[in-house]
Amino acid sequence: MITRKRIKISEKRLSLIWQRLLGRELGTEEGKHLRLIYPGRVNGDNGPDFRDAVIAMNKSDLIKGDIEIHIKSSDWYSHKHHCDPEYNNVILHVVAQHDASSATLTQNGKCVPVLCLPPEPWHQAYLMPYYQLPCFRITKCKGRQALMELLDIAGRERFKRKATLFRAVCRQEEAGQMLFQSVMRALGYSKNTMPFEELARRLPLNFIEGTELRKSLVLKQAWLLGTAALLPFQRLPGRFPKEREVQELEQIWQSIGKGTKTMSEGDWHLSHIYPNNSPVRRIIALSYLLQRYCREGLLVGMLQVVRDAPLVAGYRMLEEGLIVFGSGYWQEHFDFGVKTRKSALLGHGKVTEIMVNAVLPFAFAWGEMAGETELKEKAIKFYNHHPKLAENEITYHMARQLCLEGVSDFTACHQQGLIHIFRNYCREGKCSQCPLLG
């Protein structure tokens, strides 16, 4: 913390000032001119302070990426951000005092402009984020009910775009693999989305559902964990106790995995995550899910779950088709040798996310391609009426931005509408085109 004219400045206060600079013409320490289009969303996790910001450089060039806030520009190096790939997408280094003798460089060698905040906002005691955004307090002029209807439309648009993408890709690739990759992506959360997708490419569904692996749960687990390079001997030797379950998986992989091109432990985010979100635990959950549908296959099994579910409160039956409790060792471990409280391997929260983001839009697309009108109609009806999901960073951010915090009658479709608006308009700097403002 530093003091300027007896005003104490903290990074939290600087973050509020940053959000107040919407529309301002600013100059960087390197002599570049910029204008803040969208401040981004506050990052509550490791990494830069703001994600998905938009700035206009040289009056017209839109640049999108992350923002890092520091009291002093030298903090970039004292905090070791120049060694951390998490900061490679930073587009602006915002500081109160520029004291560094060298440029702000990222781990991949990019030079980041430094913005030393102007002194005027420092004197304002109370700062309100988003107050200059056109959508701030939109309910005052639009009405809450009208806004909810617009979010409903945006949510359905997001659903149809996903279904269209599924149709397009399924014409080029095997449909089962497309569904498999979508489920894997959802299992990865934001931090491990890419490695889970990579695992799905390296170990495709038609291989897992092949003759050798189809009926064996432990073989599935060995192939998945071994290809992911997450077995204990592939990580740091001696880090994990050699329990019976550990030894069995390692022995199987050493006998079957020779010559396999595996991922590396460095591909995965393994720290600063909730135990239930551990990639190891999620991969084990996936093995049980694949085992459940080993006879008919994941594609046929998932589509049948949608076909069989009743329209009235059918989402509960949909969830039952995905929830995984597991047994034995993995009921109380989230990694090898690391215990957690007994809980579902794949619980209600993650299951509903997979259903809304992957299974239902896929079923809609399949129904359209196969001429199954009933399947198509059921998929969109389940989606439209599915109860609200757990909040994520984007839905929480957008609810704050639109002053919709605490709304009780939100549905999953409304939440998907918030994500659609954020990704297609907010983070693209397209306020003037936003359907909420029309």
C-alpha positions in Angstrom: 0.0 0.0 0.0 1.3 3.5 -0.8 0.1 7.0 0.1 -0.5 9.8 -2.3 -1.6 13.2 -0.8 -2.5 11.3 2.4 -4.8 8.9 0.5 -4.0 5.2 1.1 -4.1 3.2 -2.0 -4.7 -0.6 -2.0 -5.0 -3.0 -4.9 -8.7 -3.4 -4.1 -9.2 0.4 -4.4 -7.2 0.4 -7.7 -9.4 -2.3 -9.0 -12.5 -0.1 -8.3 -10.8 2.8 -9.9 -10.0 0.7 -13.0 -13.7 -0.1 -13.4 -14.6 3.6 -13.1 -12.4 4.5 -16.2 -14.9 3.3 -18.8 -14.8 5.4 -21.9 -11.8 7.4 -20.7 -8.9 8.3 -23.0 -5.7 7.1 -21.3 -2.0 7.1 -22.0 0.4 4.3 -21.2 3.9 4.8 -20.0 5.1 3.7 -23.4 3.3 6.6 -25.1 0.4 4.5 -26.4 -3.2 5.9 -26.4 -6.0 3.6 -25.2 -9.7 3.7 -24.2 -11.4 1.3 -21.8 -14.3 -0.4 -23.5 -15.0 -3.2 -21.0 -13.2 -3.6 -17.7 -13.6 -7.4 -17.6 -14.8 -9.6 -14.8 -13.1 -9.9 -11.4 -11.1 -13.1 -11.2 -11.6 -14.8 -7.8 -9.0 -17.4 -8.5 -5.3 -17.5 -9.2 -4.0 -15.4 -12.1 -4.7 -11.9 -13.3 -7.1 -9.6 -11.4 -9.6 -9.2 -14.3 -10.5 -11.6 -17.1 -12.0 -10.8 -20.6 -11.4 -7.1 -20.6 -11.6 -5.1 -23.9 -9.5 -2.0 -24.6 -9.2 0.1 -27.8 -5.6 0.8 -28.7 -4.8 3.6 -31.1 -8.5 4.6 -31.1 -9.7 1.7 -33.3 -7.8 -1.6 -32.6 -9.8 -3.7 -30.1 -7.6 -5.8 -27.9 -9.1 -8.5 -25.6 -7.5 -10.2 -22.6 -6.6 -10.0 -19.0 -5.7 -7.1 -16.7 -3.2 -7.2 -13.8 -3.4 -4.6 -11.0 -0.4 -3.7 -8.8 0.5 -0.8 -6.5 4.0 -0.6 -8.1 4.9 -1.9 -11.6 8.0 -3.6 -10.0 5.5 -6.0 -8.3 5.1 -7.8 -11.6 8.6 -9.2 -11.1 8.6 -9.5 -7.3 5.4 -11.6 -7.6 7.1 -13.8 -10.3 4.4 -13.2 -12.9 7.1 -13.1 -15.6 7.6 -16.8 -14.9 4.0 -17.8 -14.8 2.1 -18.8 -18.1 -1.2 -17.9 -16.3 -0.3 -14.2 -17.1 0.5 -14.7 -20.8 -2.9 -13.3 -21.8 -2.4 -10.0 -19.9 -2.9 -7.0 -22.2 -2.4 -4.2 -19.7 -0.5 -3.7 -16.4 -2.4 -1.2 -14.3 -0.5 0.5 -11.5 -0.5 3.4 -9.1 3.3 3.9 -9.4 5.6 3.1 -12.2 8.9 2.3 -10.6 10.2 -0.7 -12.7 13.4 -0.1 -14.6 12.5 -2.7 -17.2 9.4 -3.4 -19.4 6.6 -5.7 -18.2 7.4 -9.0 -19.9 5.2 -12.2 -19.8 6.6 -15.7 -19.6 6.2 -16.2 -23.4 8.2 -12.9 -24.0 5.3 -10.5 -24.8 5.8 -6.9 -23.7 2.7 -5.6 -21.8 1.9 -1.8 -21.8 1.9 -0.2 -18.3 -0.9 2.2 -17.4 -0.2 4.4 -14.4 -3.7 5.4 -13.1 -4.5 9.2 -13.2 -4.7 10.8 -9.8 -8.2 12.3 -10.0 -10.2 9.1 -9.1 -8.0 8.5 -6.0 -9.9 11.2 -4.1 -13.3 9.7 -4.6 -14.3 7.8 -1.5 -17.1 5.6 -2.9 -16.8 4.0 -6.3 -19.5 2.0 -8.0 -18.3 -0.7 -10.5 -20.1 -0.8 -13.9 -21.8 2.6 -13.4 -21.0 3.8 -16.9 -22.0 0.6 -18.7 -25.1 1.1 -20.8 -26.7 -1.9 -19.1 -26.1 -0.8 -15.5 -29.5 -0.8 -13.6 -31.2 -1.8 -16.8 -34.2 -3.1 -14.9 -35.0 0.6 -14.0 -35.8 1.4 -17.6 -36.5 -2.0 -19.1 -38.4 -3.7 -16.3 -37.4 -7.0 -14.6 -40.0 -9.1 -16.4 -39.0 -7.8 -19.8 -35.3 -8.3 -19.0 -36.0 -11.9 -17.9 -37.8 -12.6 -21.2 -34.8 -11.2 -23.2 -32.5 -13.5 -21.2 -34.8 -16.4 -22.0 -34.4 -15.6 -25.7 -30.6 -15.3 -25.3 -30.5 -18.6 -23.4 -32.4 -20.4 -26.2 -30.1 -18.8 -28.8 -27.1 -20.2 -26.9 -28.8 -23.7 -27.0 -29.5 -23.5 -30.7 -25.9 -22.4 -31.5 -24.6 -25.4 -29.6 -27.0 -27.7 -31.4 -26.0 -26.2 -34.8 -22.3 -26.8 -33.9 -23.1 -30.4 -32.9 -24.8 -31.0 -36.2 -22.0 -29.5 -38.2 -19.3 -31.5 -36.4 -21.3 -34.7 -36.4 -21.4 -34.6 -40.2 -17.6 -34.7 -40.2 -16.9 -36.9 -37.1 -18.4 -39.8 -35.3 -21.4 -38.6 -33.3 -20.4 -40.6 -30.2 -17.0 -39.0 -30.1 -18.6 -35.6 -30.3 -20.8 -36.3 -27.3 -17.8 -37.8 -25.4 -15.7 -34.7 -26.0 -18.5 -32.5 -24.8 -18.9 -34.5 -21.6 -15.2 -34.4 -21.1 -15.0 -30.7 -21.6 -17.7 -30.2 -18.9 -15.8 -32.4 -16.5 -12.7 -30.2 -16.8 -14.3 -27.0 -15.4 -12.6 -23.8 -16.5 -9.1 -24.9 -15.4 -8.9 -28.3 -17.0 -11.1 -28.0 -20.0 -8.3 -28.2 -22.5 -6.5 -31.2 -21.0 -9.8 -33.1 -20.7 -10.5 -32.4 -24.4 -6.9 -33.6 -25.2 -7.5 -36.8 -23.3 -10.7 -37.4 -25.3 -8.7 -37.0 -28.5 -5.9 -39.3 -27.4 -8.2 -42.0 -26.1 -11.3 -41.8 -28.3 -14.6 -43.3 -27.4 -14.5 -46.1 -30.0 -11.3 -47.4 -28.4 -12.7 -47.3 -24.9 -15.8 -49.0 -26.0 -13.8 -51.6 -28.0 -13.9 -55.3 -27.2 -11.0 -55.3 -24.7 -12.1 -52.4 -22.6 -15.9 -52.5 -22.9 -16.6 -54.7 -19.8 -13.7 -53.9 -17.6 -13.9 -51.0 -15.2 -10.3 -51.3 -14.0 -9.0 -51.4 -17.5 -10.8 -48.2 -18.3 -9.4 -46.6 -15.3 -5.8 -47.7 -16.1 -6.1 -46.5 -19.7 -7.6 -43.1 -18.8 -5.2 -42.3 -15.9 -2.2 -43.7 -17.7 -2.8 -41.8 -20.9 -3.4 -38.7 -18.8 -0.1 -39.3 -17.0 -1.8 -39.1 -13.6 -0.8 -42.4 -12.2 1.6 -42.1 -9.2 4.7 -43.5 -10.8 4.2 -41.0 -13.7 4.3 -38.1 -11.3 6.8 -37.7 -8.5 8.0 -41.2 -7.4 7.5 -41.7 -3.7 4.9 -38.9 -3.4 2.0 -41.4 -2.9 1.6 -44.5 -0.7 1.6 -47.8 -2.6 -1.9 -48.9 -1.6 -3.4 -52.0 -3.2 -5.6 -50.1 -5.6 -2.6 -47.9 -6.7 -0.4 -50.9 -7.3 -3.1 -52.7 -9.4 -3.6 -49.7 -11.7 0.1 -49.1 -12.1 0.8 -52.8 -12.9 -2.0 -52.9 -15.5 -0.8 -49.8 -17.2 2.8 -50.9 -17.3 1.7 -54.1 -19.1 -0.7 -52.5 -21.6 0.5 -48.9 -22.1 3.9 -49.5 -23.7 4.4 -47.2 -26.7 1.4 -45.0 -25.8 1.9 -41.3 -26.3 0.8 -39.9 -23.0 0.1 -36.4 -21.7 2.3 -35.0 -19.0 1.4 -34.0 -15.4 2.2 -30.4 -16.3 -0.7 -30.4 -18.7 -3.1 -30.5 -15.7 -4.0 -27.9 -13.0 -3.8 -29.9 -9.8 -3.4 -27.3 -7.2 -5.9 -24.7 -5.8 -8.9 -26.7 -6.8 -11.7 -28.2 -4.7 -11.1 -31.9 -3.9 -14.2 -33.0 -5.9 -12.9 -31.2 -8.9 -9.6 -33.1 -8.9 -8.9 -34.4 -12.4 -8.1 -37.8 -11.0 -11.4 -38.0 -9.2 -13.3 -36.8 -12.4 -11.5 -39.3 -14.6 -12.5 -42.1 -12.1 -16.1 -40.8 -12.3 -16.0 -40.9 -16.1 -14.8 -44.5 -15.9 -17.9 -45.5 -13.9 -20.2 -43.6 -16.3 -18.7 -45.4 -19.3 -19.0 -48.7 -17.4 -22.7 -48.0 -16.8 -23.4 -47.7 -20.5 -20.9 -50.4 -21.6 -23.5 -52.6 -23.3 -25.3 -50.1 -25.5 -22.5 -47.4 -25.5 -22.5 -43.9 -24.2 -24.3 -42.3 -27.2 -27.2 -44.7 -27.2 -27.4 -44.7 -23.4 -27.5 -40.9 -23.1 -30.1 -40.5 -25.9 -32.3 -43.1 -24.3 -32.2 -41.4 -21.0 -33.7 -38.3 -22.7 -36.2 -40.3 -24.5 -37.4 -42.1 -21.4 -37.6 -39.1 -19.0 -41.2 -37.8 -18.4 -41.8 -34.2 -19.3 -43.1 -33.3 -15.8 -40.0 -33.0 -13.5 -38.1 -35.2 -15.9 -34.9 -33.5 -15.1 -34.6 -35.6 -12.0 -34.5 -38.8 -14.2 -32.0 -37.1 -16.5 -29.8 -36.5 -13.5 -30.0 -40.1 -12.4 -28.6 -41.1 -15.7 -25.4 -39.3 -15.0 -24.9 -39.2 -11.2 -22.0 -41.5 -10.1 -21.5 -42.7 -6.6 -18.7 -45.2 -7.2 -17.5 -47.7 -4.6 -14.6 -48.7 -2.5 -11.4 -46.7 -2.6 -12.7 -43.8 -4.7 -15.7 -43.0 -2.5 -13.4 -41.3 0.0 -10.3 -40.3 -2.1 -9.9 -37.4 -4.5 -6.4 -38.4 -5.5 -4.1 -41.3 -4.8 -3.5 -41.5 -1.1 -5.4 -38.3 -0.4 -8.7 -38.8 1.5 -11.8 -36.7 1.4 -15.2 -37.0 2.9 -17.5 -39.6 1.3 -19.5 -38.1 -1.5 -20.7 -38.8 -5.1 -18.0 -39.0 -7.7 -20.2 -37.1 -10.0 -22.9 -35.2 -8.0 -25.9 -33.1 -8.6 -24.1 -29.8 -9.4 -21.8 -31.2 -12.1 -24.4 -33.5 -13.6 -26.9 -30.7 -14.2 -24.1 -28.7 -15.9 -23.3 -31.6 -18.2 -26.9 -32.1 -19.0 -27.7 -28.5 -19.8 -24.4 -27.7 -21.7 -23.8 -31.0 -23.5 -26.5 -33.8 -23.4 -29.6 -31.7 -24.1 -28.3 -29.7 -27.0 -26.7 -32.8 -28.5 -30.0 -34.7 -28.2 -31.8 -31.8 -29.9 -29.3 -31.9 -32.8 -29.5 -35.7 -33.0 -33.3 -35.5 -33.1 -33.2 -33.0 -35.9 -30.6 -35.1 -38.0 -32.4 -38.4 -37.4 -35.9 -37.0 -37.8 -36.9 -37.8 -34.2 -39.3 -35.0 -33.6 -40.3 -36.2 -30.1 -36.6 -36.4 -29.0 -35.9 -32.9 -30.4 -39.0 -31.4 -28.6 -38.2 -33.1 -25.3 -34.7 -31.8 -25.3 -35.6 -28.2 -25.8 -38.5 -28.4 -23.2 -36.2 -29.9 -20.6 -33.7 -27.2 -21.3 -36.3 -24.4 -21.1 -37.7 -25.5 -17.8 -34.6 -26.8 -16.1 -34.2 -25.3 -12.6 -31.3 -22.9 -11.9 -27.8 -24.4 -11.9 -25.1 -23.6 -9.4 -23.6 -20.1 -10.0 -20.3 -19.9 -11.8 -17.9 -16.9 -12.3 -19.7 -15.6 -15.4 -23.3 -15.9 -14.1 -22.3 -14.3 -10.8 -20.5 -11.5 -12.6 -23.3 -10.8 -15.0 -26.0 -10.9 -12.3 -24.0 -8.1 -10.5 -23.5 -6.2 -13.7 -27.3 -6.2 -14.5 -28.3 -5.8 -10.8 -30.1 -9.1 -10.8 -28.5 -10.5 -7.7 -30.9 -12.5 -5.5 -33.5 -13.1 -8.2 -35.4 -16.2 -7.1 -37.1 -17.3 -10.3 -34.0 -17.7 -12.5 -33.9 -20.9 -14.6 -30.9 -22.6 -16.2 -32.0 -21.0 -19.5 -31.8 -17.5 -18.0 -28.3 -18.4 -16.7 -27.3 -19.6 -20.2 -28.6 -16.3 -21.5 -26.3 -14.4 -19.2 -23.4 -16.4 -20.5 -24.5 -15.8 -24.1 -24.7 -12.1 -23.5 -21.3 -12.0 -21.8 -19.4 -14.0 -24.4 -20.9 -12.5 -27.5 -21.3 -8.9 -26.5 -19.6 -7.8 -23.2 -16.2 -9.4 -23.7 -16.3 -8.5 -27.4 -16.9 -4.8 -26.7 -20.2 -4.8 -28.5 -22.5 -2.9 -26.1 -24.2 -1.1 -29.0 -25.3 -4.4 -30.5 -26.5 -6.1 -27.3 -30.0 -7.4 -27.5 -30.7 -6.4 -23.9 -30.4 -2.7 -24.9 -32.5 -2.8 -28.1 
